[in-house]
């Protein structure tokens, strides 16, 4: 899982490296589009949480047929949601950018990119959901291979389509969207082959791709908690990007660039967190709650050590790291400042992400949702507004609020986890 997320983070950095060559408007386009697309990610993550929890529990109970039925209902549900999202996003792309505070030049530059990314919503959704099936079953190596292949295709296509190298057309920032969508779609085709050709522990047969209302409703009920949990974080994220946009496209570009670099470090850590979720689900299914708890504390410790080293690196070398991606005299100091300020909370993030995923792996999506509401809506957004506009810290107020709020998530998550109620969750 760590290797899988490392490849995902590598894609994010390489993609931004090429897009940054097109200027701050192109970088801002990617940032604003992704901030809205995270609404779809919230749905995908919510469904993934439910899928992983239910598949892991069935595998722990040694019932692979039931796990396969969960997989098919998850895929069908994902297709329904992605279809609606793709149509809406494709039609209203310019309006979405305007709502996010994009200037007219950004809308002219980026509408095509936004349309393509939203038009490929089904590839995003299925990539999330089928890999969630693999993770829940303990087939982390399959999920890793899928993302490696999808992202390698993406990495190869992006510069070719952005700059028009060789026989490829020069599409600018639109080329990044096309390359990304093609890479993800290839990953989905590979996933479907693995599921149906008996390459994974969960083997899906063609006749199982039928609606099972009772099972789908159970999946939806569990997913709703996960969706709202991530929606809370996503809505907060959109609010932060909107605040940064008040300080101009340079501020948004700097923020976007820093976040991409941060993702490079955070995604491998999510691999550790996802491993904890799988271990919790399978051990609860096997009726070994003490071993489930032990695996969470161990994963959290390893994650803390890793992110502490990353934090030291980012604080010490913020400017050189940012300068690899852009030489823009306005963007570099903003991105470097974001990198430093957000990194101060890494030790806390390490514990927060592992324990939140442990709750999800147990099927307890309610507790992380409450924690997110408190820390992101009731705390982070007002704090970011105060620091940015009242304390006159500008974009730095947004970055500082992220570090403080995410550290608060870790503290509340640890306190809730120690109570042990998650061990009684029925999935």
C-alpha positions in Angstrom: 0.0 0.0 0.0 2.9 2.4 0.7 4.4 1.6 -2.7 1.0 2.1 -4.3 0.6 5.5 -2.7 4.2 6.4 -3.5 3.4 6.0 -7.2 0.3 8.0 -6.9 2.2 10.8 -5.2 4.9 10.6 -7.9 2.3 11.2 -10.5 1.0 14.3 -8.7 4.4 15.8 -8.5 5.4 15.0 -12.2 2.1 16.3 -13.4 2.5 19.6 -11.6 6.1 19.8 -12.9 4.9 19.9 -16.5 1.9 22.1 -15.9 4.0 24.6 -14.0 5.9 25.3 -17.2 2.7 26.8 -18.6 2.5 29.6 -16.0 0.5 30.5 -12.9 -2.9 30.5 -14.7 -2.4 26.9 -15.8 -1.4 25.9 -12.2 -4.3 27.8 -10.8 -6.7 26.0 -13.3 -5.5 22.6 -12.0 -5.9 23.7 -8.4 -9.4 25.2 -8.8 -10.6 22.2 -10.9 -9.3 19.7 -8.3 -10.8 21.6 -5.5 -14.3 21.1 -7.0 -13.5 17.6 -8.2 -12.8 16.7 -4.5 -16.6 16.7 -4.1 -16.6 13.6 -6.3 -13.5 12.3 -4.5 -15.6 12.6 -1.3 -18.2 10.3 -2.7 -15.6 7.9 -4.0 -13.8 7.9 -0.7 -17.0 7.3 1.2 -17.9 4.4 -1.0 -14.4 3.1 -0.8 -14.5 3.2 3.0 -17.7 1.1 3.0 -16.4 -1.3 0.4 -13.0 -1.9 2.1 -14.8 -2.4 5.5 -17.4 -4.8 4.2 -14.9 -6.8 2.0 -12.3 -7.0 4.8 -15.0 -8.2 7.2 -16.2 -10.9 4.8 -12.7 -12.1 4.1 -12.0 -12.2 7.8 -15.1 -14.4 8.1 -13.8 -16.6 5.2 -16.7 -15.8 2.9 -15.2 -14.7 -0.5 -18.5 -15.1 -2.4 -20.1 -12.5 -0.2 -17.1 -10.3 -0.7 -17.5 -10.6 -4.5 -21.2 -9.5 -4.1 -20.1 -6.4 -2.2 -17.6 -5.6 -5.0 -20.3 -5.8 -7.8 -22.7 -3.6 -5.9 -20.0 -1.0 -5.2 -19.0 -0.9 -8.9 -22.6 -0.5 -10.1 -23.3 2.3 -7.5 -20.1 4.0 -8.5 -21.1 4.1 -12.2 -24.5 5.6 -11.4 -22.9 8.4 -9.4 -20.0 9.1 -11.8 -22.4 9.3 -14.8 -24.4 12.1 -13.2 -21.2 13.9 -12.1 -19.6 13.6 -15.5 -22.5 15.1 -17.4 -23.0 18.0 -15.0 -19.3 18.8 -14.8 -18.9 18.6 -18.6 -21.7 21.0 -19.2 -21.0 23.6 -16.5 -17.2 23.6 -16.4 -16.8 27.4 -16.9 -19.4 28.2 -14.3 -17.7 25.9 -11.8 -14.4 27.8 -12.3 -16.1 31.2 -11.9 -17.8 30.0 -8.7 -14.3 29.1 -7.3 -13.1 32.7 -8.0 -11.2 32.1 -11.3 -10.4 35.1 -13.4 -11.6 35.3 -17.0 -8.1 34.3 -18.3 -8.1 31.2 -16.1 -11.6 30.2 -17.4 -10.4 30.7 -21.0 -7.3 28.6 -20.3 -8.8 25.9 -18.2 -12.4 25.2 -19.2 -11.3 22.4 -21.6 -9.2 20.8 -18.8 -12.1 20.9 -16.4 -14.5 19.4 -18.9 -12.2 16.5 -19.7 -11.4 15.7 -16.0 -15.1 15.7 -15.2 -16.0 13.8 -18.3 -13.7 11.0 -17.0 -15.4 10.8 -13.7 -16.2 7.1 -14.1 -12.5 6.3 -14.4 -11.8 8.2 -11.1 -14.7 6.4 -9.3 -13.9 2.9 -10.5 -10.2 3.3 -9.8 -11.0 4.1 -6.2 -13.7 1.5 -5.7 -12.0 -1.6 -7.2 -8.7 -0.8 -5.5 -10.8 -0.6 -2.3 -12.0 -4.2 -3.0 -8.4 -5.3 -3.5 -7.2 -3.6 -0.3 -10.1 -5.0 1.8 -9.2 -8.5 0.5 -5.5 -8.0 1.4 -4.5 -7.9 -2.3 -2.5 -4.7 -1.8 0.0 -5.8 -4.5 -2.8 -5.8 -7.2 -3.9 -2.3 -6.2 -0.3 -1.2 -6.4 0.3 -2.6 -9.9 -2.9 -1.0 -11.2 -1.9 2.5 -10.0 1.7 2.0 -11.2 0.6 1.2 -14.7 -2.1 3.9 -14.8 0.2 6.5 -13.6 3.1 5.5 -15.8 0.8 5.9 -18.8 -0.2 9.3 -17.4 3.4 10.4 -16.8 4.4 9.4 -20.3 1.4 11.1 -22.0 1.3 14.4 -20.1 4.5 16.1 -21.6 3.7 14.7 -25.0 0.2 16.2 -25.0 0.9 19.4 -23.1 3.8 20.4 -25.4 2.9 18.6 -28.6 6.1 16.5 -28.8 6.5 14.3 -31.9 3.2 13.4 -33.6 1.1 14.5 -30.6 -1.0 17.7 -30.8 0.0 20.6 -28.5 -2.9 20.9 -26.1 -1.5 22.9 -23.2 -3.2 22.3 -19.9 -5.9 20.4 -21.7 -3.3 17.8 -22.5 -2.7 17.1 -18.8 -6.5 16.3 -18.5 -6.5 14.1 -21.5 -3.4 12.2 -20.4 -4.8 11.8 -16.9 -8.1 10.4 -18.1 -6.5 8.0 -20.5 -4.1 6.7 -17.8 -6.9 6.2 -15.3 -9.2 4.5 -17.9 -6.4 2.0 -18.7 -6.1 1.3 -15.0 -9.8 0.5 -14.7 -9.7 -1.9 -17.6 -6.8 -3.7 -15.9 -8.7 -3.8 -12.6 -11.8 -5.4 -14.3 -9.7 -8.0 -15.9 -8.1 -8.9 -12.5 -11.5 -9.1 -10.8 -13.1 -11.3 -13.5 -10.1 -13.5 -14.5 -9.4 -14.9 -11.0 -6.3 -12.9 -10.4 -7.5 -11.7 -6.9 -8.9 -13.2 -3.8 -12.2 -11.7 -4.7 -13.4 -13.3 -7.9 -16.4 -11.7 -9.6 -18.4 -13.6 -12.2 -20.5 -12.0 -14.9 -23.8 -13.1 -13.5 -23.0 -11.3 -10.2 -23.3 -7.9 -12.0 -26.9 -7.5 -11.1 -28.7 -5.2 -8.7 -29.1 -6.6 -5.2 -31.2 -3.9 -3.5 -30.8 -5.1 0.1 -27.0 -5.3 -0.2 -26.7 -2.1 -2.1 -28.8 -0.3 0.6 -26.5 -1.6 3.3 -23.5 -0.4 1.3 -25.2 3.0 0.8 -26.0 3.4 4.5 -22.4 2.7 5.5 -21.1 4.8 2.7 -23.2 7.9 3.7 -21.2 8.2 6.9 -17.9 8.0 4.9 -19.1 10.4 2.2 -20.2 13.0 4.7 -16.9 12.5 6.6 -14.9 13.3 3.5 -17.4 15.9 2.3 -16.7 17.8 5.5 -13.0 17.8 4.8 -13.6 18.6 1.1 -16.0 21.5 1.8 -13.3 22.9 4.2 -10.7 22.5 1.5 -12.8 24.4 -1.1 -13.3 27.1 1.5 -9.6 27.4 2.0 -8.9 27.6 -1.8 -11.6 30.2 -2.1 -9.9 32.3 0.7 -6.5 31.9 -1.1 -8.1 33.0 -4.4 -9.0 36.4 -2.7 -5.2 37.1 -2.8 -4.9 36.4 -6.5 -3.9 33.7 -8.9 -0.3 33.7 -7.6 -1.5 32.8 -4.1 -3.7 29.9 -5.6 -0.8 28.7 -7.7 1.6 28.8 -4.7 -0.9 27.0 -2.6 -1.6 24.4 -5.3 2.1 23.7 -5.9 2.8 23.3 -2.2 -0.1 20.9 -1.7 1.1 18.8 -4.6 4.5 18.5 -3.0 2.9 17.8 0.4 0.8 15.0 -1.3 4.0 13.5 -2.4 4.8 12.8 1.3 1.3 12.3 2.6 0.1 9.6 0.1 2.7 7.0 1.2 1.5 7.6 4.7 -2.0 6.9 3.6 -0.7 3.6 2.5 0.2 2.9 6.1 -3.3 4.2 7.2 -5.0 2.0 4.6 -3.1 -1.0 5.8 -4.3 -0.3 9.4 -7.9 -0.2 8.0 -7.6 -3.6 6.3 -6.0 -5.2 9.4 -8.7 -3.8 11.6 -11.5 -5.1 9.4 -10.0 -8.5 8.9 -9.2 -9.0 12.5 -12.6 -7.9 13.7 -14.1 -10.4 11.1 -11.8 -13.1 12.6 -13.0 -12.0 16.1 -9.5 -10.8 17.2 -10.1 -7.2 18.4 -7.0 -7.0 20.5 -4.8 -7.7 17.5 -6.7 -5.1 15.5 -5.9 -2.5 18.2 -2.3 -3.5 18.4 -1.9 -3.1 14.6 -3.2 0.4 14.7 -0.8 1.6 17.4 2.1 0.0 15.5 1.1 1.6 12.2 0.7 5.0 13.9 4.2 4.8 15.3 5.8 3.9 12.0 3.9 6.7 10.3 5.0 9.2 12.9 8.7 8.4 12.4 8.4 8.7 8.6 6.5 12.0 8.6 8.8 13.5 11.2 11.7 13.0 8.8 9.7 14.5 5.9 8.8 17.5 8.0 12.4 18.2 8.8 13.3 18.0 5.1 10.4 20.3 4.0 11.2 22.9 6.6 14.9 23.0 5.8 14.7 22.8 2.0 11.3 24.5 1.1 12.7 27.0 -1.4 14.9 24.6 -3.3 12.1 22.0 -3.5 9.6 24.6 -4.8 12.1 26.0 -7.3 12.4 22.6 -9.0 8.8 23.2 -10.3 8.7 26.9 -10.9 11.0 30.0 -11.2 8.1 32.4 -10.9 9.3 35.1 -8.4 5.8 35.5 -7.0 4.8 31.9 -6.7 8.1 30.6 -5.0 7.8 32.4 -1.7 4.1 31.6 -1.3 4.6 27.9 -2.0 7.7 27.7 0.2 5.8 29.4 3.1 2.9 27.0 2.7 5.3 24.0 2.7 7.0 25.1 5.9 3.9 26.1 7.8 1.8 23.0 7.0 4.8 20.7 7.7 4.9 21.8 11.3 1.9 19.5 12.0 3.2 16.4 10.3 3.9 14.4 13.5 0.2 14.9 14.5 -1.1 14.1 10.9 0.7 10.7 11.1 -1.4 9.6 14.0 -4.6 11.3 12.8 -4.7 9.6 9.4 -4.0 6.1 10.8 -6.6 6.3 13.5 -9.3 7.8 11.4 -8.8 5.0 8.8 -8.9 2.4 11.7 -12.3 3.7 12.6 -13.4 3.4 8.9 -11.9 -0.1 8.7 -14.1 -1.1 11.6 -17.1 0.3 9.9 -17.4 3.2 12.3 -17.7 6.2 10.0 -19.7 8.3 12.5 -16.8 9.1 14.9 -14.4 10.4 12.2 -17.3 12.5 10.7 -18.0 14.2 14.1 -14.2 14.8 14.5 -14.0 16.4 11.0 -17.0 18.6 11.6 -15.5 19.9 14.8 -12.0 20.4 13.5 -12.6 21.5 9.9 -15.9 23.4 10.0 -16.1 24.7 13.5 -12.4 25.3 13.9 -10.3 25.4 10.7 -12.5 27.7 8.5 -13.1 30.4 11.1 -9.4 30.2 12.2 -8.2 30.6 8.6 -10.5 33.6 8.0 -9.4 35.3 11.2 -5.7 34.7 10.6 -5.8 35.7 6.9 -8.1 38.7 7.0 -8.2 40.0 10.6 -4.7 39.2 11.7 -3.5 40.3 8.2 -1.4 37.2 7.6 -2.7 36.8 4.1 -2.3 33.3 2.5 -0.1 32.3 5.4 -3.2 32.4 7.7 -4.7 29.7 5.6 -1.5 27.6 5.8 -1.2 28.0 9.5 -4.9 27.1 10.1 -4.3 23.8 8.2 -1.5 22.8 10.5 -3.4 23.7 13.7 -6.7 22.0 12.6 -5.1 18.8 11.3 -3.2 18.5 14.6 -6.5 18.8 16.4 -7.9 15.9 14.4 -5.2 13.7 15.7 -5.7 14.6 19.3 -9.5 14.0 19.2 -9.1 10.8 17.2 -6.7 9.3 19.7 -9.0 10.1 22.6 -12.0 8.5 20.8 -10.0 5.5 19.8 -8.9 4.7 23.3 -12.5 4.3 24.4 -12.8 1.1 22.3 -16.4 1.5 21.0 -15.2 0.8 17.5 -14.6 -2.9 18.4 -18.4 -3.4 18.8 -19.3 -2.1 15.3 -21.4 -4.5 13.1 -20.9 -4.3 9.3 
